[in-house]
Amino acid sequence: MDAGQVARYGGNVGRGTKKEKEAPGEKLIVRNKRASFEYELGARYEAGIALIGSEVKMLRSAPADLTDSWCSIDSGEAWLRGVNIPEMPGSAFGHVAKRPRKLLLHRNEIDDIKEALARDGMTVVATRMYFKEGRAKVELALAKGKKAVDKRESLKEKDAEREARAAMARSRRG
């Protein structure tokens, strides 16, 4: 596969970084890096996703977009909203790119999420999507929005960490 095909069909484009270790039997589809910057992340839940065939095929070949995704509870069922799974080109019976997708969670997990959403300023965001033993899964995190001051602190910490890594690399090189 040449570089043009990798860019066109997904390949390793937009996949997880080397730093993030995948558990055995997991294949990362996409991470929502923006979530950890915008929110303070708390408890995490693993949920299955009810998908149709063309969505699964597109997830295997092209990365999805979790940037604006969140979870809502409607009539006792959990729904993932705002996820953009690209439409399959040339398919007669494709799917809608940003449709709500049902999440497969246990009743007690749905109740926990519903309680958390009732609290002030809490939301549930999708942090990553992956295949686990051939099944599409999404990791949800309870989140509370950060203030602008907190975001600046996060950026300062990130810069300091990057500078420390660079200094260590320079000292190793001699």
Number of C-alpha atoms within 10 A of each C-alpha: 7 6 8 9 10 14 13 11 15 18 16 14 15 16 16 17 11 7 6 8 10 13 9 8 9 16 19 22 25 21 23 17 12 12 21 17 16 17 21 17 21 12 10 15 17 17 21 18 18 17 14 11 10 17 20 16 11 18 19 19 19 25 23 20 20 24 17 14 20 18 23 21 16 9 6 11 16 24 18 24 19 19 19 18 21 19 16 18 8 7 9 7 8 14 17 12 15 16 13 18 17 19 22 18 16 11 12 9 15 19 16 11 23 19 11 16 18 10 10 8 11 18 21 25 27 28 24 21 26 23 18 16 11 10 14 21 22 24 16 24 25 22 23 18 17 17 11 10 8 15 17 13 11 16 12 12 12 12 12 12 12 12 12 12 12 12 12 12 11 10 9 8 7 6
